[in-house]
């Protein structure tokens, strides 16, 4: 598994390049410069980042075109007002502002929008062989040399003191997958469960029958009916004698 590392803007190093356009075709020079400005020559190129370098074009007034394109190629400009269309041939533009020819060619090969506007600032075009950016070129070369030296030292340090290899995790034993039961095996298992349930039900019924037999009393142990006491007639006789005694007392 690979992971993409996104770089910060502070981690992007920009170098300075000098391109001599003397006696070279316009399209070849423009495509080369556009690739350098966009950063396509770097292994860290990303189309949405300003990862390119600064480019200085010298001798822009000596760039050439093939055939009769110097007279046939026309540059148009319009301000937006009626009747304000302006046009110049390649030869006329080279006579007035030769820097604009290469600028327009390179700008057309850069992305449009805010990213392209930032990239335009990295292009420096001069009609002659002189330019005022020698200090930037020297600093860029020194920075590149320092970065290469630091990388070489880091590589040598890793060779002298190799790090221990990471511990490998032991391989796990693959588990054998359990085969899926067939239809006949499912039916047999269901019948076995049914027989077990039936046997358990019969055992429960037998146990309940034994418990009921133990709780019922036997015929010999059944209690005999107790004789009813004959006290009720005597009580009735006493009740009948009481009124006679009361009547006798009244007569007296």
C-alpha positions, 0 to 999 in steps of 0.5 A: 500500500502506497501513500501520497505525500503532499508538500507544503509551499515552504518545501518547494525549492525554486531554481533559476534557468537561463535560456538563450533564444538566439536563432531558435524557433519561437515554438521550441523556445516557448514550449521549453520555457513553459515546461520549466515554469510549470515544473514538469522537469521535476519528479515532484511535479503536481499540476495544481501546485506552483512547483516550477522554476524561474526562467530568464530568456536572453536574446529574445530579439533574435528568435526566428520563424520558419518560412514566410511566417514573419510577414504572415503571422499577425497579432491582434488587439482590441480594447472593446470599443467599436473601430479600435481593432489593432493588428501588427505583423510578427516583423513589426512586433519584433521591431517595437517590442521583441519581448512581447512575442515570447511572453505571449507565446509562453503565456498561452502554454500556461494554465489560465486563472490565478495559478497561471498568473502566479506562474507568469511572474517567474518569466523574465524576457530580455531582448539582448544578452544582458540581464540583472539576475546574476545574483539570483542565479548564483544563489540558486546554484549554491543552494543546489550544491548545498542540497546535493552535498547534504543528500550525499552526506545523508546517503553516506551516513546511512551506508556507514550506520545501517539501521536494523531491518524491521521485525517481520511478523510471523506468518499466521496459519491459514484456517481451513474453511468449514464445508457447507452441509448438504441437504441430506446432512441437514435433514439427518440433523433435523431428524436427530434433534426431533428424536432427542426432543421426543425422547426427552418428552417421553422421559418427562411424562414418565417422571410425572406419572411416577410422581402422581403415583407416589402422592396418591394414598393407598386403599388400606391406609384410607381413614375410616368414617368416624361415628357421628355422636348421638347428642342431637336428640338429647339436646332437642329433648332438653329444649322441649322440657324448658318451656314446661318448667317455665309454665309451672313456675307461672302457675305457682 
